[in-house]
Every structure is written in C-alpha cells, then in structure tokens.
Amino acid sequence: MILVTGATGIAGSEVVRAVRRRGERVRAFVRDPQRAREKLGDEIELAVGDFADPRSVRAALEGVDDVVLSCADDPRRVAWETSAIDAAAAAGVRRIVKLSAVGAAPGSPVAFWDWHDRVERHLTASAVPGVILRSSFHMTNVLAGAEQVAGAGRLYAPAGAARIAMIDPRDVGAVAAAVLSTAGHDGRTYVLTGPAAITYVQVAAALSAATGRAVEFTDVPDHDAKQGLIQAGLPDVVAEQVVQVFAMARRGAAEQVTATVASLTGRPPRDVAAFARDHARLFAPAAVGAGR
Ligand SMILES: NC(=O)c1ccc[n+]([C@@H]2O[C@H](COP(=O)([O-])OP(=O)(O)OC[C@H]3O[C@@H](n4cnc5c(N)ncnc54)[C@H](OP(=O)(O)O)[C@@H]3O)[C@@H](O)[C@H]2O)c1
C-alpha cells in the first residue's frame, strides 16, 4: 500500500495516477474528500486528514508500505513534513519518496528551497530509507497565466531571458511510480527536468502553435509580478517566494537538464509543445469566461 500525501495537488495527483497505472494499491491523504473525488475519481481509497492533525496522519499510515510525501509551499511545511516522517518511521514504513525542488539548499534566498532542504535532511537522518525527487519548475505554473493568454494573447511573467528546464508534472508522477516499483533507489537524490532549458519566449511560441493564435511573452518587473500574484489570491509570503524563484531562474538556477526522467521511466520527458497541445483549450480565446 502506497500513501500519497498532497494527493489533490498538481504533482501529488499525478503520482496517484501513475502509481495506479502500475497496478499498485494507493491511498490518498486528502483534506477535502469531495475535491479528491473530483480530481482523482471514485475508486481511490481516501484517508481524510490534515498534516496539522497528527492523529489523522497516524491513521492514514496504518498498513502502509511506502509514502510519497508531497505538501503545499506553506511556511508550516517543515513542521508538517518532518512530523509525518517521524510518524512514518514509528509506523514501520519501509520507504519515503519525498517531492522536493531543484535548488533545495540551506539558507537559499528562495524560502521554499530552504524548507525543502530542511525536510530532506530530516528524512536522510531518519530511520526510514528515503528517495528524494528534486523537480525543476513545473510547466503547469504557466497555467496561472492562461486567462491572460486566452484573453489578450499575452503571457506575463517576471522571467526575462531565463532558461528553465521545466518539467511536466505528469513526468514527476511517472518517476515516483517507477522508483516505487523498482529496487535500488534508497538513499538516492534525483534531479528531474524536462528535455530542454527554454525561455518564456519559447513557451509563448509553443502556446501560439497549440492555439493557432499569436501569443507574446511580456516580461514583468518583480514588484508588479508580486502585486499580480497577491491580487490573484496568493498569500503575501508565497507571492514573494514565487517572484524569488523567477529571480533565481534569471540567474541560471533552473538551467540544468538531466536525463533522469528517461533513465527511470524508459521514455523521454514531455516537452513544452506537448504540454501546450494538451492544455490548448485553457489557453484558447474561447476559454475566456468559460468557467475553466
Ligand atoms: N510548482 C513548481 O514549479 C515546483 C517545482 C519543484 C518542486 N515543487 C514542489 O512539488 C511539491 C508539490 O507541488 P504541487 O504543485 O503539487 O503543490 P500543490 O498543487 O499546491 O498541492 C499541495 C497539496 O498539499 C495539500 N495540503 C496543503 N496543506 C495541507 C495540510 N495542512 N494537510 C494536508 N495536505 C495539505 C493540498 O491539499 P488541498 O487540495 O486540500 O489544498 C494539495 O493536495 C511541493 O512541495 C513543491 O514545492 C513544485
């Protein structure tokens, strides 16, 4: 039995799907069962709970062999994830696969990456063998700008000329499932990227090709980007960190391309053209006001 936390999230839900495709038993740790059913279907076993409620975490771990640990970018993540690791150790879990980020490092200017580093180190020091999957920037981040792409043909981001080896989260799910179903990964840290380091001009070109309508990238100053994210509903602290992620990317922090997805799953990572085609409906003019 594999427990996936953050299972209603972008990466967590892809892990659930990929693990199921491999025929493994999976239990999803979720806060909202209705949202989970909508996202994951009716057949997935649910453990309803919250990282902040240790009893619910312990209950979810009953009878579990492996855990995929995913969580939101929240200032409480270190406390939540380290407690879950301790609970998994106490429950006799045999392996934890932690979803982390490229850039995870102590004292990183991106708080998300500092938090990931702290959880990684806690896992490494724990009694449970761990596998760390450090993903590059998710292609799904581009969906945050879908409405403006659909409405005005403009892709806004504070990306400048950053080259980003962005990855489709479906490939993160596929790697997690592969790691869980084969031996020899305990103690390893894998860096997961897409097939190429690309600029936002190239992302806009892929969206143009997929929607059949010109999409242009517009660089945005950090301050304006942060205000836009706050207006879109992100907490101040998260908006600040998202802007920091782009600042680091402009300095080359997301350029590295690895062959890990292909070597672990047996197929190349999806490229941005495939991502754009598969989500074209959300970026096309008809999506405006269509209640996506
Ligand atoms: N986005 C990127 O570019 C990127 C790149 C590299 C690594 N990562 C990492 O990948 C991981 C997953 O990212 P994601 O985009 O899939 O995140 P996400 O879509 O924001 O999902 C976060 C998940 O955590 C759940 N969650 C939040 N608070 C919780 C709580 N108190 N108790 C239980 N569950 C809780 C959420 O549940 P609800 O649905 O109930 O809110 C959701 O399922 C994160 O650690 C992130 O740092 C992201």
The ligand as an SDF file (V2000), in Angstrom:
LIG
                    3D

 48 52  0  0  0  0  0  0  0  0999 V2000
    5.4490   24.2700   -8.8210 N   0  0  0  0  0  0  0  0  0  0  0  0
    6.7270   24.0650   -9.1090 C   0  0  0  0  0  0  0  0  0  0  0  0
    7.2810   24.6340  -10.0500 O   0  0  0  0  0  0  0  0  0  0  0  0
    7.5180   23.1000   -8.2860 C   0  0  0  0  0  0  0  0  0  0  0  0
    8.7970   22.8050   -8.6940 C   0  0  0  0  0  0  0  0  0  0  0  0
    9.5560   21.8870   -7.9520 C   0  0  0  0  0  0  0  0  0  0  0  0
    9.0250   21.3170   -6.8320 C   0  0  0  0  0  0  0  0  0  0  0  0
    7.7800   21.6360   -6.4450 N   0  0  0  0  0  0  0  0  0  0  0  0
    7.2840   21.0050   -5.2250 C   0  0  0  0  0  0  0  0  0  0  0  0
    6.3630   19.9720   -5.5410 O   0  0  0  0  0  0  0  0  0  0  0  0
    5.5200   19.7550   -4.4220 C   0  0  0  0  0  0  0  0  0  0  0  0
    4.1110   19.6110   -4.8750 C   0  0  0  0  0  0  0  0  0  0  0  0
    3.7680   20.7630   -5.5740 O   0  0  0  0  0  0  0  0  0  0  0  0
    2.3120   20.9070   -6.1720 P   0  0  0  0  0  0  0  0  0  0  0  0
    2.4110   21.9610   -7.2200 O   0  0  0  0  0  0  0  0  0  0  0  0
    1.7210   19.5920   -6.4830 O   0  0  0  0  0  0  0  0  0  0  0  0
    1.5660   21.5420   -4.9220 O   0  0  0  0  0  0  0  0  0  0  0  0
    0.0630   21.9240   -4.8060 P   0  0  0  0  0  0  0  0  0  0  0  0
   -0.6550   21.7200   -6.1040 O   0  0  0  0  0  0  0  0  0  0  0  0
   -0.0030   23.2460   -4.1470 O   0  0  0  0  0  0  0  0  0  0  0  0
   -0.5040   20.8170   -3.8010 O   0  0  0  0  0  0  0  0  0  0  0  0
   -0.2840   20.8860   -2.4470 C   0  0  0  0  0  0  0  0  0  0  0  0
   -1.0430   19.7520   -1.7840 C   0  0  0  0  0  0  0  0  0  0  0  0
   -0.8020   19.8000   -0.3660 O   0  0  0  0  0  0  0  0  0  0  0  0
   -2.0660   19.6770    0.2590 C   0  0  0  0  0  0  0  0  0  0  0  0
   -2.0440   20.3140    1.5580 N   0  0  0  0  0  0  0  0  0  0  0  0
   -1.8790   21.6340    1.8340 C   0  0  0  0  0  0  0  0  0  0  0  0
   -1.9370   21.8370    3.1610 N   0  0  0  0  0  0  0  0  0  0  0  0
   -2.1770   20.6360    3.7320 C   0  0  0  0  0  0  0  0  0  0  0  0
   -2.3800   20.2260    5.0500 C   0  0  0  0  0  0  0  0  0  0  0  0
   -2.3330   21.0750    6.0860 N   0  0  0  0  0  0  0  0  0  0  0  0
   -2.6160   18.9100    5.2890 N   0  0  0  0  0  0  0  0  0  0  0  0
   -2.6850   18.0240    4.2590 C   0  0  0  0  0  0  0  0  0  0  0  0
   -2.4960   18.3710    2.9640 N   0  0  0  0  0  0  0  0  0  0  0  0
   -2.2540   19.6630    2.7090 C   0  0  0  0  0  0  0  0  0  0  0  0
   -3.0500   20.3370   -0.6710 C   0  0  0  0  0  0  0  0  0  0  0  0
   -4.3630   19.9370   -0.3510 O   0  0  0  0  0  0  0  0  0  0  0  0
   -5.6660   20.8050   -0.7770 P   0  0  0  0  0  0  0  0  0  0  0  0
   -6.0060   20.3570   -2.1680 O   0  0  0  0  0  0  0  0  0  0  0  0
   -6.6760   20.4120    0.2250 O   0  0  0  0  0  0  0  0  0  0  0  0
   -5.2790   22.2580   -0.7200 O   0  0  0  0  0  0  0  0  0  0  0  0
   -2.5490   19.8000   -2.0040 C   0  0  0  0  0  0  0  0  0  0  0  0
   -3.0140   18.4930   -2.1930 O   0  0  0  0  0  0  0  0  0  0  0  0
    5.7300   20.9460   -3.4940 C   0  0  0  0  0  0  0  0  0  0  0  0
    6.4880   20.5130   -2.4390 O   0  0  0  0  0  0  0  0  0  0  0  0
    6.5310   21.9250   -4.3200 C   0  0  0  0  0  0  0  0  0  0  0  0
    7.4240   22.6840   -3.5340 O   0  0  0  0  0  0  0  0  0  0  0  0
    6.9940   22.4950   -7.1580 C   0  0  0  0  0  0  0  0  0  0  0  0
  1  2  1  0
  2  3  2  0
  2  4  1  0
  4  5  1  0
  4 48  2  0
  5  6  2  0
  6  7  1  0
  7  8  2  0
  8  9  1  0
  8 48  1  0
  9 10  1  0
  9 46  1  0
 10 11  1  0
 11 12  1  0
 11 44  1  0
 12 13  1  0
 13 14  1  0
 14 15  2  0
 14 16  1  0
 14 17  1  0
 17 18  1  0
 18 19  2  0
 18 20  1  0
 18 21  1  0
 21 22  1  0
 22 23  1  0
 23 24  1  0
 23 42  1  0
 24 25  1  0
 25 26  1  0
 25 36  1  0
 26 27  1  0
 26 35  1  0
 27 28  2  0
 28 29  1  0
 29 30  1  0
 29 35  2  0
 30 31  1  0
 30 32  2  0
 32 33  1  0
 33 34  2  0
 34 35  1  0
 36 37  1  0
 36 42  1  0
 37 38  1  0
 38 39  2  0
 38 40  1  0
 38 41  1  0
 42 43  1  0
 44 45  1  0
 44 46  1  0
 46 47  1  0
M  CHG  2   8   1  16  -1
M  END
$$$$
